[in-house]
Amino acid sequence: MTYRYLGRTGVQVSPLALGAMNFGAWANQDHDDAARIIHRALDAGINVVDTADVYSQGENEEIVGKALAGRRDDVFLASKFHAEVGGPNRSGNTRRWITRAVENSLRRLGTDHLDLYQVHRPDPDTDIDETLSALTDLVRHGKIRYFGTTTFEPHQLVEAQIAAERRNLQRPVTEQPPYSILARGAERATLPIAEKYGLGVLTWSPLAGGWLSGRYRPGEAEQAVSSRIERQAHRHDPALAANKIKRAAAEELVKLADDAGLSLVHLSLAFVLQHPAVSSVIIGPRTLEHLEGQLGAVDVKLSSDILDRIDEIVAPGLTISPADEGYLPPSLTDSSVRRFDRKN
């Protein structure tokens, strides 16, 4: 593989990163099979492995840790904190939880440090200064090498950079946004901001949660309900209006890929890889077959004609379904913050 720089860190990362979310109770429960997938990815040149404490409630990190035994030094290992893991006060972006969460992750992963520790989602109840201060201390204590954010709003990315400079703290050096042909919202501000501040970008869900896997072909009937639909109906239920639009777009993209002599998987991954702000694209194979079907995308370069046709199918900056944004702020989800109570 031809490696890329992770923002301005000087670290070189593979254009594809292995996302481990599908290993464990949430999907592939065979630990030995998961280890085989991880080892194959490393043998293919992938040097980034991304996990999180919430994936299968810690089981995922344990699987990754065992699989990396003896190969840890070759891997840029990333994990995340924020979501609840085990009860009250075991979540969020507070100093109290960060300092506990990192120790738990290090223990499960069987390592003395993380290369990248990521804030999994924004926390509107915690001052960004507190979060940055706690993470800066982890860098100084050698627990982590770098830290970054995941699915932050564009203004929050800027706020974090300003807060770090104001307080003389370490700054976030990466952002991990959702980005695919069907979810192009990151193009509006997130990716330009990342370029402006020199952030490394590791994108997630490049196949739009399976919509771009090639299983939705023109003229074919709806497939049986999958585990994804059971777990995240808002993203995957084909009966929902936004998902009907996604299916129609996916069918058009299948035709485009066929005409170009590509699989839809390769077309979709190559599209994300071709954005100049993107450092690495996180793939989340559940099986070895899935992984093998994605590795070749690093050798695909899409022509201007193909990219223009993609823009016609899904306009630049458009995310078809809000469910694919990954995070909606309280200003959208909590009606009380939008309605002034004149009695008070």
Helices and strands as residue ranges (DSSP letters): E 4-5, E 12-13, E 16-19, H 31-43, E 48-50, G 55-58, H 59-67, G 72-74, E 76-81, H 95-109, E 114-119, H 128-140, E 144-150, H 154-167, E 174-176, G 185-187, H 190-197, E 200-203, G 208-210, H 227-231, H 233-236, H 241-260, H 264-273, E 280-283, H 288-295, G 296-299, H 304-313, G 322-325, H 330-333, G 335-338
